């Protein structure tokens, strides 16, 4: 997966900079850039009102479910919804799974 800023949509409001708990988003030349310390925590996606932050995921090829027999999955729930990190562990990525922001699936 990769995450990047769509410069055409970014207004430079810096809400994502303030929201990032890891300091991975920095201002550069009146725009923002996501650095290598990004953990894909999704904090920035939820605050961007312009959907300028894009999370790009590669669709994985599913094998038969038999390969997963006996595996336990624990999901984190926040405000009655499955947390995004749980969905990532399950390799399930519905469109706009962070509520706001853009998710693009690459075949």
C-alpha positions in Angstrom: 0.0 0.0 0.0 1.1 3.5 -0.6 -0.2 6.9 0.5 0.3 10.3 -1.1 -1.1 13.8 -1.4 -3.0 14.9 -4.5 -1.5 18.3 -5.0 -4.5 19.4 -7.2 -6.9 18.9 -4.3 -4.7 20.0 -1.4 -5.4 23.5 -0.1 -2.5 23.6 2.3 -4.7 23.9 5.4 -2.3 21.6 7.3 -5.1 19.8 9.2 -3.4 16.5 8.2 -0.1 17.8 9.6 -1.7 18.4 13.0 -3.6 15.1 13.0 -0.6 12.9 12.2 0.6 11.3 15.5 3.9 10.3 14.0 4.9 13.7 12.5 5.1 12.0 9.1 3.4 14.8 7.2 5.4 18.0 6.7 4.9 21.3 4.9 7.1 21.9 1.9 6.7 24.7 -0.6 3.2 25.6 0.5 2.0 22.0 0.2 2.3 18.9 2.3 4.2 15.7 1.8 4.0 12.4 3.5 7.3 11.1 4.7 8.8 7.6 5.2 7.8 7.5 8.8 4.1 7.2 7.9 2.6 4.1 9.4 -0.7 4.2 7.4 -2.6 4.8 10.6 -5.3 6.8 8.6 -5.5 9.8 11.0 -4.9 12.2 8.1 -7.5 10.6 5.9 -10.3 11.4 8.4 -9.4 15.1 8.7 -8.9 16.0 5.0 -12.0 17.8 3.8 -10.8 17.8 0.2 -10.0 14.1 -0.1 -6.5 15.1 -1.1 -4.8 12.3 0.7 -5.0 9.1 -1.3 -4.4 5.6 0.0 -3.5 3.2 -2.8 -3.9 -0.5 -2.2 -3.0 -3.4 -4.4 -5.8 -6.0 -4.6 -4.4 -9.3 -3.3 -5.4 -12.6 -5.0 -7.4 -14.7 -2.6 -6.5 -18.4 -2.3 -9.0 -21.0 -1.1 -10.3 -20.3 2.3 -9.0 -23.8 3.4 -5.6 -22.1 3.7 -6.9 -20.0 6.6 -8.5 -22.8 8.6 -7.7 -22.6 12.3 -6.6 -18.9 12.2 -8.1 -16.7 14.8 -8.9 -13.1 14.0 -9.4 -10.4 16.6 -11.0 -7.1 15.5 -10.8 -3.8 17.2 -14.1 -2.0 17.4 -14.5 1.8 17.8 -17.8 3.5 18.1 -19.6 0.4 17.0 -17.6 0.0 13.8 -14.7 -2.3 12.9 -11.5 -0.3 13.1 -9.6 0.1 9.8 -6.6 -1.7 11.0 -8.7 -4.8 11.6 -10.0 -4.6 8.0 -6.5 -4.3 6.7 -5.5 -7.5 8.6 -8.4 -9.3 7.0 -7.4 -8.0 3.6 -10.8 -6.4 3.2 -10.8 -2.9 1.8 -14.2 -1.6 0.9 -14.4 1.8 -1.0 -13.7 4.7 1.3 -13.2 2.5 4.3 -11.8 5.4 6.3 -15.0 7.4 5.9 -13.2 10.3 4.2 -10.3 10.2 1.9 -9.7 8.3 -1.2 -8.9 4.7 -1.5 -7.8 3.5 -4.9 -7.4 -0.3 -5.6 -4.8 -1.2 -8.2 -5.2 -4.5 -10.0 
